Amino acid sequence: MEGTEQSSKGRTYEEALKCLNSLQSRPEAVQARRQHARHNLTLGAPPEMYQHLEMINVDLDWLSARAIHVAGTKGKGTTCAITESILRHAGFTTGLYTSPHLITVRERIKVNGQPIDEATFTHFFWQVWDKIMQNRDSNSVTPTWFSFLTLLAFKVFFELKVDAPVIEVGIGGRTDATNVLKRPAACGIALLDYDHMEILGDTLSDIAFEKTGIFKPGSVAVTVPQQEDAIRKVIERSRSLETDLFITRPVQEILGQNSASLSSLTADFQRVNASLAISLASIWMSKFAPEKLKATIPKPQNSNPTVPEMFPAVPKTPEIEYGILEYNWPGRAQIEAISERETLFIDGAHTTESIRTCLEWYLKQTLTSSQTRDAAVIFHCNKPRIPRHLLAPIAQAIVDGRFRPSQFLISVPQVRAAHKDDSNKLAEIKYVDTTWQEAIQKEWLELTTQLDPNGRWPEVKIVRSVDDAVEAVTQLSSARKDVAGVDVLVTGSLYLVGAVLEMLEARREAETSSGAV
């Protein structure tokens, strides 16, 4: 231990980030590994993860027993954030490991609700890096970028002895690096949908098979309501993997229709995620602090082969109420007023169904205004997603007359200013290549022409940064003296959302600095 600590002296945060980024694999290599795993149904977590955890002296039994492990297509990050918040407000120390990050890589590893600081990241980074690199031989497998961060998170949580580590799966579940957890205190399955199909399979049943790979014999799992094919596979897997299974209880039954915490959940999908979070936190407390739960969690009977048993009614405690009220999960159903006239409605939706859900949330929030306001969209989606699939719900809402934006801005997901660190590679791009944005624009124009060649479609523009996008919205707002302002939907990609939040943070810092002068 002393040798490891000494080796980390004089090693900087910036150097740590460079070493971390050196682990990034070529996309085609990552794809090949994942497709191999998809066709070998006996595989689990990468075997080298176990070796590396032993190298860095992480007691996996200790960590697993306390962990809450969450998979799913949509809402798993929000579920983890609410679960962590409930347990933290109940007085427990918490760890939270999620992905992706929006501004800095340190966001992925949180302790007691806060990203670890640069000093903590640097200290533990070099401990993990040196142990693994010094023990390499010709047969060793170097961890991937994500695997290394998983090792780092587990090291932090183990060394700091957090009470409750809450772990979000990266992609899938069965072969994910996080799936080294042996028998978690609780497993959660958020909403399943079509995403990463080249890795997880083409059907909901295939996707459910991969996601439920986190189930372990003797664990307790909870799922949100799923489509028929998905729930059938979830039930089947819970039985074959000897895992007790519940389905979530509607959150309003726990919180009450008039509770402040329920009212704070402005989007329907937030309520689904909150219900799952309450269930997972309750299972954890039933094992480690039953006096705080004030209820028991009986073993499910699961006598119905098509529907899991509903999670028992647990009392609404102050910990649950405040945990929901105070949870923080940026970039999802987030509203930011950037001036008296322009408001951003930010959500990192990036599947067809999540775009549809995000749009419903936006319309619900904006249509209640008594003022006449214009609308705009700032959009980006990542390769290899098919832009048309994400654009279709927006275009259909325009055709239906429910959504009338004046501008449709297709943005490069970067800010003009250099990032504080190089953990977000997009921020380092000097030459702005808009080839992908031009492809998105082409698909939008083809789609809108097919839907209604004579329709009232918004002006479509490509912008080279999120700063340019916001400036275009400001110009639109200034030109529209006949309206009270502009409501801007920002969606399609978490990379886009991260760039927008980074820009807003830089603006706030600049305003603070100018005010202090």
Buried (B, 14 or more C-beta within 10 A) or exposed (E): EEEBEEBBEEBEBEBBBEBBBEBEBEEEEBBEBBEEBBEEEEBBBBEBBEBBBEBBEBEBEEBBBBBBBBBBBBBBBBBBBBBBBBBBBBEBBBBBBBBBBBBBBBBBBBBEBEBBEBEBBBBBBBBBBBBBEEEEEEEEEBBBBBBBBBBBBBBBBBBBEBBBBBBBBBBBBBBBBBBBBBBBBBBBBBBBBBBBEEBBBEBBBBBBBBBBBBBBEEBBBBBBBBEEBBBBBBBBBBEEBEBBBBBBBEBBEBBEEEBEBBEBBEBEBBBBBBBBBBBBBBBBBBBBBEEBBEBEBEEBEBEEEEEBBBBBEBEBBEBBBBBBBBBEBBBBBBBBEBEEBBBBBBBBBBBBBBBBBBBBBBBEBBEEEEEEBBBBBBBBBBEEBEBBBBBBBBBBBBBEEEBEBBBBBBBBBBBEEEBBBBBBEBBEEEEEEBEBBEEBBEBBEEBBEEBEEEEEBBEBBBBBBBBBBBEBBBEBBEEBEEBBBBBBBBBBBBBBBBBBBBBBBBEEEEEEEEEEE
